[in-house]
Amino acid sequence: MGEGGAATARPSRLRNRPARLLFALTLALGLAAASRDSLDAWIDATDLPAVLAETSVEMRDRSGQLLRAFPVADGIWRLDVTPAQVDPAYIAMLIRYEDKRFRAHHGVDPLALLRAAGQAVVNGGTVSGGSTLTMQVARLVEDGPTGRWAGKLRQMRLALALERRFSKDDILRLYLTHAPFGGNLEGIRAATFAWFGKEPRRLTPAEAALLVALPQSPETRRPDRHPETARAARDRVLARSAGQGALDTDAAQAALRASLPTAMHPFPQLAPHLADRLRAAAPHLARHDLTLDAAIQSRMERLLAEAVRTAGPRVSAALVAVDHRTGAVVASVGSPDYAPDREGFVDMTQAIRSPGSLLKPLIYGLAFDQGLAHPETLIHDGPAVFGRYAPRNFDGQFRGDIRVREALQQSLNIPVVRLADVIGPARITAALERSGATLHIPGGKPGLAIALGGLGITLTDLVQLYAALAEGGQGPALAARQGTTPPRHQKLMSPEAAWQVGHILAGLTPPPGAPSGVLAYKTGTSYGHRDAWAIGFDGAHVIGVWMGRPDGTPVPGAFGGDLAAPVLFEAFGRLKPTFDRLPPPPPATLIVAAADLPQPLQRFRPRDAYERPADAVELTFPPDGARLALDGGPVTLKLRGGAAPFTVLADGRPLVTGARAREIEIDAPGPGFATFVVVDRGGQSARVRVRID
């Protein structure tokens, strides 16, 4: 039995006088002598208080590890727990010390009351209490007095009623959830996190003994404030355990020498921005099981904290890491520190920012998919004016004719705007929306400036876009909750076009000291050096990094390649020991030298070259936007106008060359959206986009 009465009583309530113990003994004997029917009626009529107290909302990672918990009302930490989650050695020590007949009695232990009363009479004061664990639970759930006679009677009645309504394990669970352990800590899980920084699954004898002793006087025995009192109480528990044979001599001696915690550990607070969002989205849930990995999340948070130390004043950072095969978010860092410094409470994974050059890969992929260009196509990098828009390269230089592959790798502005001019801003924004992105377009109408970052988008949506590129042009929606199967977004482009983009990006020179050819990545810098970006993927994961100032003020001299790219490669190094191999090209990918390309793909033609003459080639069937039910059969293309021979491309790959007939039968691509392009002898083309069922 525990010393000093009810195990959870405050010190003033532990000073029970011998007369009160004698009263309790007399009462217990009286109850035993009363008629069984009267006793049953008295117990059954007990008005039970609510026993299911609010517990902390918890965020768990994919293995069940605690990422973050939220305190309940009044700032109390009270975490849900079951006996199975607690070290059996602690539970055994608790029961032996507090209530060794816990499994046998019915809520009140007359033998314990008799012993306590006898000791009180002989010693002239309280030596040990007579409260059972069930009586202590009764006081905890009702938060009533223990020192008054009426309070003790109510506690006994409530304990008897609890034993009739709940199993012993249920009562033990209530104790493990509600017992006070100092300060604002209630329950064994809150105690082990605060005092030892861990779950209660495995406890040393010294740790278990301190946790047995603390609830008897949680404030006067706090090891951080009263270490000598805490040590003495712990050692008494150890001595009794050794005396009862529950702890061998060597283990007891080692436990007596163990140090006490000198301060409370902070509760886990991993992925705090994501946790805030998910809790707000589902306030009814007490437990959120997430796809994150706590170890990876912790490493990514440390990485960003290190990165901003040398990045300049008020520079913040954000990171999202995703398994692009499943859409599962494995890490999400909204800022380096969840604090006012560097505006750390702002979740920069959700902030609307300019993407700089990060949309260029999408535009090139659409051009490949629509048969406008190939990685080996020549494109002119020279002065160009599009209406009133006159883009310039970042360095102000012109390269003349350059291969599309090199134009993307060098992130040149004029070539990509030439492509965007032919594709059309509306089609580019439609593709972004198919990827799952929510766009913020100044003035509501997209212009060619979107190719260079002239719109607003979040880091999370950019990561989702690159996940689609990594997954062959159609990726899953990102998800941070377990137990859901994210749908796949609409197709952005063909697998061949997506692979070509990834293959080009994998050829970029990596930061100094980083491995080459293992990561398809792109950097970006927004206008005025306000945002520095780097996003990349290997065969399994995609990671996006943003760095800048949350308030949008410039960071002089900040470039994505210098600031964010090294962090991106380091993030992959902390994510896993080795890179996953990038995929091989799809079978239909056109991999040839420039000279072997079909004539229309050898050199990109600007928009004015696409003005259609009266006899221009036209695809009359299938019509644009049609839905075809082919059941695996071929599709017949019907042409009008133009000059033979014709070249037919499906999703960017040549299927037919040298055709002279006006009806051309081709093997249909698989189910989904497909783009058919017909190019005539003079380079004029027609295209339609259809859906195949």
Secondary structure, DSSP 4 states (H G I P E B T S, - for coil): --TTSSTT--GGGS---HHHHHHHHHHHHHHHHS-HHHHHHHHHT--PPP------EEEE-TTS-EEEEE--GGG-EE----GGGS-HHHHHHHHHHH-TTTTTSSS--HHHHHHHHHHHHHHTS-SS----HHHHHHHHHHT--SSSHHHHHHHHHHHHHHHHHS-HHHHHHHHHHH-B-STTEESHHHHHHHHHSS-TTS--HHHHHHHHHGGGSTTTT-TTT-HHHHHHHHHHHHHHHHHTTSS-HHHHHHHHHPPPP-SPPPPPB-SHHHHHHHHHH-TT-SEEEBS--HHHHHHHHHHHHHHHHTT-TT-EEEEEEEETTTTEEEEEESSS-SSTGGGTTS-TTS--B--TTTTHHHHHHHHHHTTS--TT-EEEES---BTTB----TTS---EEEEHHHHHHTT-HHHHHHHHHHH-HHHHHHHHHHTT---B-GGGS--GGGGGT-SBB-HHHHHHHHHHHHTTT--BPPB-BTT--PPBPPP-S-HHHHHHHHHHHHTSPPPTTS-SSS-EEEEEE-GGG-EEEEEEE-SSEEEEEEEE-TT----TT--IIIIIHHHHHHHHHHH-SSPPPPPPPPTT-----GGGS-HHHHB---GGGGPPPTT--EEEESPTT-EE--TT--EEEEEESS-SSEEEEETTEEEEEEE--SEEEEPPPSSEEEEEEEE-TTS-EEEEEEEE-
